[in-house]
Amino acid sequence: MTELLLIPGMFLVTFSVRYLLFGVAGKVRFPPWLTSALSFVPPAVLTAIIVPALLLPRGELWLQADNPWLLSGIFAALVSFWRRDLLTTIVTGMLFFMLLRFGFGL
C-alpha cells in the first residue's frame, strides 16, 4: 500500500520541481559572472563521476598497466581529442574495454 502512494508522490515532486524551472526559464536572467561560473558545472560533475571509476574500480587506487578501466579511459580520451565525436568516443572506448576485459582477460 505504501508503494502505491510513494510512486504518485515521487511523480508529483519531480514534475512540480521541473515544471517550475521550465516555467520561469525565460523570465530569470543571471548575472554574467554566474552564467560563466555555471558553465563549469558539467565538466566538474563528469570529472567527479569518471575519475573515481577509472582510478578506483575496486575500491582502492589502481594505477598499474593492467587496469582496463584506466587504459580504456585514456584510449577514449585520445579518440575524443582526435575525432571530436561523442558517439565514436563512447563506442570505441567500450569496444577497447571489452577487448581488454574479455579478449585479454585483464
Secondary structure, DSSP 8 states (H G I E B T S, - for coil): -HHHHHHHHHHHHHHHHHHHHHHTTTT----HHHHHHHTTHHHHHHHHHHHHHHH-TTSS---STT-HHHHHHHHHHHHHHHH--HHHHHHHHHHHHHIIIIIS--
